[in-house]
Amino acid sequence: MHTVVVGTTGVTASDVLAVARGGARVELSDEAVSALAAAREIVEALAAKPEPVYGVSTGFGALATRHISPELRAQLQRNIVRSHAAGMGPHVEREVVRALMFLRLKTVCSGHTGVRPSVAQTMADILNAGITPVVHEFGSLGCSGDLAPLSHCALTLMGEGDAEGPDGTIRPAGELLAAHGIEPVELREKEGLALLNGTDGMLGMLVMALADLDTLYKSADITAALSLEALLGTDRVLAPELHAIRPHPGQGASAANMLVVLKGSELTGHHQDDAPRVQDAYSVRCAPQVAGAGRDTMTHARLVADRELASAVDNPVVLPDGRVESNGNFHGAPVAYVLDFLAIAAADLGSITERRTDRLLDKNRSHGLPPFLADDAGVDSGLMIAQYTQAALVSEMKRLAVPASADSIPSSAMQEDHVSMGWSAARKLRTAVDNLTRIVAIELYAATRAIELRAGLTPAPASQAAIAAARAAGVAGPGPDRFLSPDLAAADAFVRGGHLVEAVEPVTGPLA
């Protein structure tokens, strides 16, 4: 099994995906263990002094004015975890919780939190045992970190609350720890606070969304090319020299992807035949511009994610010179903004995708295709309601594009008077990515059927490969009306698993 070693300088997006989705084992580097021990010495020295230090010998948030005596400090750390584990709503997905735990461990191992090495090792042990704390959807405002989600994880570390075992069964966390020979942690000064104070949940969801969108944008370029073929459009608008004079990198990449998919097609270039038209519609002609802008948005989001993956987010932090200082690095604004930006770009990609599908189904705009791609129009309705489903998904995408990060609700008796709502931005982006996958899958379903209805014209080799792979995966072709939902589900699984991209790349080479 793949192993990810956590050091003091952060982790990569690939590390997050390996642990969250691939079940990779986690190990602490010797450097991390040494840094943990050195920072802990500083915290313990400060704890022994009579002067109050925030997070070490004081209360938290609006209650930070109270100096906590030594005999109450272990109780203080337990209490912050118990009281902050106040989430409600549906359980968060296993991969999100694993990413959340792993990224908190990343910050702990930086040596800036003052957590003991044994606590960090227990965090790694829980991940390696496949134990996943039960985390609820609501409870984070994206400032002071993802407080409630991280608190539910810390509760498991203490052997309290509920967790999911490797077999998927939810049991008391203490039972699961005991079954795997893991001793619960007795938290000491600052440790409870250090386990809660990070933007790890929203960052983990950002990393996974970027991975999913990378495949989706390639898939959308393919389906746009298939629709262009099916509509007998021209590929001349994809010429590199046209995109070089407006040099947005994402636009050039999308145009190049479409052009290589269409190479060798007999369907393109017929826009001057029976019903001459000077130009294809915007949804076809401007596909690279829209998808490309989304790709460039992803590039910016990756930059933010990489910076966050190299960060140590905690409050207070232990500095190399021995100071323990309060700060505002736990504010989720940098992550929240790009999460919202990605949702906007995804909504627009879904919108232009649906417009191409609608064009394929309309006999007045499809250039000779049967109404709704039906076998016997009137007796058969064809894909009429598949487009309804796509339209409903697009409508929800537009609602999900409303930014969460523009909102703020004061909390903690006005001490935390401005928050990022980054967790909420991440949760809605996950829904948006799911919906976009379905939207692209419906275009795939319609475009492949339309191409097969173009008798006498041979599609591009890459298109043929895509159609053959889709049919082999249970995505059915033209024919009389049938129960359509299973067909669309097969198309969704085909796109979601990255199989559309896998089908064409042996012909096209790696897509950008």
Buried (B, 14 or more C-beta within 10 A) or exposed (E): EEEBBBBBBBBBBBBBBBBBBBBBBBEBBEBBBEBBEBBBEBBBEBBEEEEBBBBBBBBBBEEBEEEBEEEEBBEBBBBBBBEBBEBEEEBBBBBBBBBBBBBBBBBBBBBBBBBBBBBBBBBBBBBBBBBBBBBBBBBBBBBBBBBBBBBBBBBBBBBBBBBBBEEEEEBBBBEBBEEBEBEBBEBBBBBBBBBBBBBBBBBBBBBBBBBBBBBBBBBBBBBBBBBBBBBBBBBEBBEEEBBEEEEBEBBBBBBBBBBBBBBBBEBBBBBEEEEEBEEBBEBBBBBBBBBBBBBBBBEEBBEBBBEBBEBBBBBBBBEEEEEBEEEEBBBBBBBBBBBBBBBBBBBBBBBBBBBBBBBBBEBEEBBEBBBBBBBEBEEBBBBBEBBEBBBBBBBBBBEBBEBBBEBBEEBBEEEBEEBBBBBBBBBBBBBBBBBBBBBBBBBBBBBBBBBBBBEEEEBBBBBBBBBEBBBEBEBBBBEEBEEBEEBBBBBBBBBBEBBBBBBBBEBBEEBB
